[in-house]
Amino acid sequence: MALFYTDSLALVCANVDVEKQWWIGAFDCKEVKVPKDWDCALPSDVALQLPGADAPTVLLSARAEVQQAGYDRQNDHATVFCTKVKKAHEYLRAKNVAPGPIQEAGGTEFFEVHDPDGNVIEICKEP
């Protein structure tokens, strides 16, 4: 089983290329073609697939294009699930991602990382 997964994650960012390289470096994602069935595609959209996933689940969009199109893709917080919190924390620390401390709330362990755009990516133990 893959260490990280998410059902669907859409992030709006200032620089799609910088964000894409961060996701590839931090989570070992691979860039894939944006599926035709994804709604409201924009020219700058980038689809990423996490290791072990059958399909892309991460969408990166350029903030300027999102605003110009009038789409409501506001975000500053996203969730990625993991199978083992301590292993995920160590993995990201080894990738120089600077994960925050492991916390516990409501019976769930999690920690946070920040992407280059300042978005909070919460890494949670699978529910």
Secondary structure in CASP SS format (residue, H / E / C, confidence):
PFRMAT SS
TARGET T0000
AUTHOR 0000-0000-0000
METHOD secondary structure of the structure
MODEL  1
M C 1.00
A C 1.00
L C 1.00
F E 1.00
Y E 1.00
T C 1.00
D C 1.00
S C 1.00
L E 1.00
A E 1.00
L E 1.00
V E 1.00
C E 1.00
A C 1.00
N C 1.00
V H 1.00
D H 1.00
V H 1.00
E H 1.00
K H 1.00
Q H 1.00
W H 1.00
W H 1.00
I H 1.00
G H 1.00
A H 1.00
F H 1.00
D C 1.00
C C 1.00
K E 1.00
E E 1.00
V E 1.00
K C 1.00
V C 1.00
P C 1.00
K C 1.00
D C 1.00
W C 1.00
D C 1.00
C C 1.00
A C 1.00
L C 1.00
P C 1.00
S C 1.00
D C 1.00
V E 1.00
A E 1.00
L E 1.00
Q E 1.00
L C 1.00
P C 1.00
G C 1.00
A C 1.00
D C 1.00
A C 1.00
P C 1.00
T C 1.00
V E 1.00
L E 1.00
L E 1.00
S E 1.00
A E 1.00
R H 1.00
A H 1.00
E H 1.00
V H 1.00
Q H 1.00
Q H 1.00
A H 1.00
G C 1.00
Y C 1.00
D C 1.00
R C 1.00
Q C 1.00
N C 1.00
D C 1.00
H E 1.00
A E 1.00
T E 1.00
V E 1.00
F E 1.00
C E 1.00
T C 1.00
K C 1.00
V H 1.00
K H 1.00
K H 1.00
A H 1.00
H H 1.00
E H 1.00
Y H 1.00
L H 1.00
R H 1.00
A H 1.00
K C 1.00
N C 1.00
V C 1.00
A C 1.00
P C 1.00
G C 1.00
P C 1.00
I C 1.00
Q E 1.00
E E 1.00
A E 1.00
G C 1.00
G C 1.00
T E 1.00
E E 1.00
F E 1.00
F E 1.00
E E 1.00
V E 1.00
H E 1.00
D C 1.00
P C 1.00
D C 1.00
G C 1.00
N C 1.00
V E 1.00
I E 1.00
E E 1.00
I E 1.00
C E 1.00
K E 1.00
E C 1.00
P C 1.00
END
